[in-house]
Amino acid sequence: MAAALAAALAATAAHAAGPIVVRDDQGRTVTLATAARRAITAAPHATELVYAAGAGRYLAGAARGSDYPPEARALPSIGDSLRPSLERAAALRPDLLIAWQPAVPDPLGDLMRRLNVPVYYSDPRTLAAVADAVEAMGRLFGTEEQAAPAAAALRARLAALSARYAGRAPVRVFVQAGLQPVYTLNGASIVSDAVRLCGGVNVFAGAAILAPQVSVESVLAARPDAVLLGAVDPADAQASLQAWRERGLAAARRGHVFSVDADALYRPGPRLIDATERLCAALDAARPG
C-alpha cells in the first residue's frame, strides 16, 4: 500500500492543455490541470458515460460490474463500488476519479484528495442530464469532438419521444424495484423520468423517499395500468407476472407487466435512452382508450 501511495503521489500530468473546470453533479467545481489520461471510475454507469464520450481509452481502471461496452470488461478492477480496494486504486496512478455519490465515510474519495487527484461525482437524475453528463466527460478528457455529437444525438432521441407521446392518454405505472419484499421508486428517480417521457404516471411518485418499501395492498389500491421492472433474465419478468396475477392485479391479468434489462434501466447512462424507447412502445399496449 505504501509503495502504491508513493507512486501515485509522485505521478505528474503532462497531457492536453488546461486547466479544465467542470461542475459536477454535487454542485462542486472540479479543476484539472490537463485533460484526464488515467482516470478510474467507481461506478459502472460512469464507465459507460466515459466510453460514450469517446474517452474509454483513457480509463486506467473501473469498478466491478463495468461490463458495457464489452471492452470495458478488460479494465483493471478497483473492486466493488461500495467497497473499493484503496491499494488497487492507488496503484493505478489515476489522474481523476469519477465516482457516483459521496459516501459517508468516503475512503476512496478521501484517498484521492490526499493524493491531489480530482474527484468528480456523476449522478444524473434525469434523462436530459445523461446527455449533459456525456458532454461533461468530453470536457474532462478533452474529447469534445466525439462527446458533443453523441450528446446531441441523445437529445434528439429524447425530443422525438417527447413529441411523439405528448398529449396521449396517461398510463398509470407501478415501477417495481423489488418483489419480495415489494419496493418501488418515487418521482425523483431517473426511471420515473423515463416513465413520464412516455406519457406515464408513476403511481408512487409522491413517496417521501427514493426507494420505499410498499405493501401489496397499496399497489392493488393504486390500480396501475402497467408494471415496469428491471429484469436480469426473462425468468424475472415471468415470475413477476405470475406473482401479480396471483395477487389479483388487473394489469397483470391483462399481461401488462413489462421488463427492461436491469442494467440498462437502472444505470443512468446512454443505454437508459434505449430502454426508454422500448418502454414507450410497451406502454402503448396498456394505454387506456
N, C-alpha and C positions, 0 to 999 in steps of 0.2 A: 504493500500500500504506500509506504513512504517513498519508494523509488518512483512509483507511478505519479504520485503527487508532485515530486520534484521535477519530473519530466514535463508534466503539464504546466507547472509554474514557469518553467524555462522556455516553453514554446512561444514563438513570436509569429505575428501575422505579417505576411508580405504578399497580399493578394491584390484585388482590384482597388481602385481609388476610393477613398472615403472622405469624411465619415458618412455613415448611413444612419439616419434617425427614423425610427418607426415606432408608432404607438401600438402596444399590444392589447389583448382583449381584457386585461385588467386595468386598462387606462394608464399604464406605465409607459414612460418614454424609454425606449431601448436604443442604445447607441453602439454601433460597431465601427471600429476604426477603418475596416475594409470589408468587402463582401465576404460572407462566410464560405469557408472551403473545407472545414472538418466539423460539421455540425452533428449533433446527436439529437434524436427525438425520443421523448419519454412517453409517447402515446401513439398507437397505430394510426389514428386519424391524421396526426401531424406528419407522419411519414408519407401518407397519401397526398397531402397538400403539397409537400416539397416536390414530389415527383410530378404532380400536376403543373407546378410552376417551372418545370424543366430543369430542376436542380438536384435530381436524385443522385447524380454522380458526385455531389459534394457532401453526401452523408457518410460519416465515419462509423456510425452505429445507430441502433434503434431498439426500442422496447420490444420485448417478446410479444408476438402476435402481429407484428408488422409484416403482413403477408400479401399486401397488394400495393403496387403491381407485383407480378411474380418475382421480378428481380430484387425486390426488397427482402425476400427471404434469405438472400445471401449476405445481408449485412451482419456484422458482428452484433451480438445481443448484449444489452446492458441489464438484462433481467426483466422481471415483471414491472409493469408500470407503477404499481403500488409499493413494491419492494425492490427498487433497482440496486444493482451492485455498484457501490461507490468506487470500488477498486477498478472494476472494468471500465466504468465511465471515465475515470481519470486517466487510465492507461491509453485511452483512445486519443488523448491530447486534443479535446474539442476546442473550437473557437466560438461555438454558440450552442446553447441548449434550448430546444423548443419543447416546452412542457405543456401540460393541459391546464390544470388548476392548481394554485398553490396549496399544498397540503400542510397540515399542522400536526406534527412538525414536518419540515420540508428538507430532509437531509441532502437530497441531490441538488436542489436549488441553492441551499446554503453552501455546499461544497463548491459549486460552480462560481458563486460570488466570491468565495475565498481565493479561488484561482483566477479571479478577474475575468471570468468567462461570462459574457452577457447571457441573460435568461429572458426568453420571450415566451409568454403564456398565450397559447392558442385555444380559444374556446368559443367557436362560432355558435350563436344561439338562434340564428335564422338562416333560411336558405340563401338570402341575399348576402349574408355575412360569409358564406362559404366562398363566393366569388371574390369578395373583398380579401379573404384570407389567402387565396391564390396570388392575388396581386401583392399582398404583404410579403409572401415568401419570395416573390420575384425581386422585391427591393432588398431583402436580407441577403440574397445570394447573387444579386446582380444579373438576374436572368429575366429582366423585364420584357425583353423581346419575345420570349416564349410565354411568360406569365400573363401579359396583357391580353393577347388574343384568346388564351384559354379562359380567362375570367370573362371576357366579352361573350364568348360562346355560351358559357353557363348562364349569364344574364339574359341572353337572347332566348334560351330554352325556358327560363323561368317566366319571361314576359309572354311567351307563346302560351304557356299553361295558364297564366293569369287571364289572358284574353279569351282563351277557349272555355274556361269554366266560370267566368264571371257571370252572375245573373242566373245561374242554373239553380234548380231546386236544391236546398241544402240536404246533406246526408248526415244523419247523426251517427257518430263513430265512437266506439269504445276502443281505446288503444290499450291492448293487453301487453303489459311488460313482464308479467309473471302469472302463472296459472295456479300453482299450489305452494303458497297462498296466492291470491289474486292481487296483482299490483297494476297500476296504470301510470300515466304521465299527465301532468297538468298543462295548462295553456302556455307556460313558459318554455316548454320543451321544443326543440327544433323539429321533432316528429309532429308535434301539434301544428307547427307552422306549415309542414307539408300537407297535413290534413286540410288546413284552412285554404291553401292554394288550390286544392282540388274541389273546393266548394263544400267541404265537410265541416262538421261542428263536433269538436271534441266534447263528449258528454261530461267529462270530468275536468274541463278547462279551468273551472273555478276552484279546484282543490288548493289548499293552502301551501302544500309542499310539492316539490318537483315530481317525486315518485311515491305517491301514497299507496298504502295497502287499503283495499276496498273489499266490501263483502259481496258475496254472490247476489244477495238480495238487493243491494244498491245498484248493481249492474242491471238486474232484471227491471228494477224500478225506473232506470234511465231510458229504457226501451230504445236501444241503439238500432239503427238500420243495418249496421255492419260492425264487424270486429276486425281490427288490424293487429297483427303480431309480427314480430321478427322471429324467423324460424331458422334453426341450424340445418335442418333437413326436412323433407316432406312429411316425415312421421310426426314432427312437432305440430304442423298445421292440422293433420288428421286427428291428432289427439285432442287439440283444442276444439275442433269442430264437433267431435263426439261428446266431449265434456259439456259444451254449452247446449247441445241438443238434449242431453240427459237432464240438464238443469232447467230446461224449458224456455230457452232464449229464442224468441221468434226469428231473429236474424239468422241464427244457426239452422233452424228448421228450413229456412229458405236457401241455405248454402252460402250465406254472405259472411263467411269467415275467410279473410284474405291474409295471406302471408307474403312477406318480403324477406329476402336474405338478411339475417340479423346484423351482420357486419355492415352491409350497405345501408340499412335503416338507422342504426344507432350510432355509427361513426359520422361526425359532422364534417364530411368530406365530399368531393365531387360525385362519388357514387350515390350519394343521397338524392341527387337530382335525377339520376337514372331510376332510383327506387320510386321517386315521386311521380315520374311519368307513368310507371306501371301501376302505382296506387290510384292515380286519377282515372285511368282506364277501368280498373277493377271497381271503383266506387260507382261508376256509371250504372253498373248492373244492379246496385242497391238503391239507386236514386228514386225517391217516391215520385209517383206520377209518370 
